[in-house]
Every structure is written in structure tokens, then in C-alpha cells.
């Protein structure tokens, strides 16, 4: 089984003047990462990753 790391386009939200746009981008990034986690990791790893993302 081959490991395929997800490719996320970096977006530097610190330099955006529109805070709503920055929040939207961050929310979309978290959702994309969670979709990746759910499709590749075991349940224990998913729980840990969700905890880190939620509280991090």
C-alpha cells in the first residue's frame, strides 16, 4: 500500500485584511484535512487528530 500525502496549497491568512475571508479559508483547510484523515487513518488516530485540531 502506497502512502500519498495530501497536498494543500499554502495560504498566508496573517496578511489578509478581511478577517471573514481568513476564517473561511482556515475552516475550509480544517475540513479538507479531516476528510483526508477519515479516508486514511485508523479510528484511534482519527480521534487523536480531531482532538489536536479542535483544541490546537
C-alpha positions as CSV (number, residue, x, y, z in Angstrom):
1,X,0.0,0.0,0.0
2,X,1.4,3.3,-1.0
3,X,1.2,6.4,1.2
4,X,0.0,9.5,-0.6
5,X,0.5,12.6,1.4
6,X,-2.2,15.3,0.8
7,X,-1.1,18.5,-0.9
8,X,-2.5,21.6,0.5
9,X,-1.9,25.0,-1.1
10,X,-0.4,27.3,1.5
11,X,-2.4,30.5,2.1
12,X,-1.0,33.1,4.4
13,X,-4.0,34.3,6.3
14,X,-2.0,36.6,8.5
15,X,-1.7,39.1,5.7
16,X,-5.4,39.2,4.7
17,X,-7.2,42.4,5.7
18,X,-10.6,40.6,5.5
19,X,-10.9,38.5,8.7
20,X,-14.1,36.7,7.4
21,X,-12.2,35.5,4.3
22,X,-9.3,34.4,6.5
23,X,-11.7,32.4,8.8
24,X,-13.4,30.9,5.8
25,X,-10.0,29.7,4.4
26,X,-9.0,28.2,7.7
27,X,-12.3,26.4,8.1
28,X,-12.0,25.0,4.6
29,X,-8.5,23.8,5.3
30,X,-9.5,22.1,8.5
31,X,-12.4,20.4,6.7
32,X,-10.1,19.2,3.9
33,X,-7.6,17.8,6.4
34,X,-10.3,16.0,8.3
35,X,-11.6,14.4,5.1
36,X,-8.1,13.2,4.4
37,X,-7.8,11.8,8.0
38,X,-11.1,10.0,7.7
39,X,-10.1,8.4,4.5
40,X,-6.6,7.2,5.6
41,X,-6.2,6.7,9.3
42,X,-7.4,4.2,11.9
43,X,-10.0,5.2,14.4
44,X,-7.7,5.9,17.3
45,X,-5.5,8.1,15.1
46,X,-8.7,9.9,13.9
47,X,-9.8,10.6,17.5
48,X,-6.4,12.0,18.4
49,X,-6.1,14.2,15.3
50,X,-9.6,15.6,15.8
51,X,-8.7,16.4,19.4
52,X,-5.5,18.2,18.3
53,X,-7.3,20.2,15.6
54,X,-10.2,21.2,17.9
55,X,-8.0,22.2,20.8
56,X,-4.9,23.3,19.0
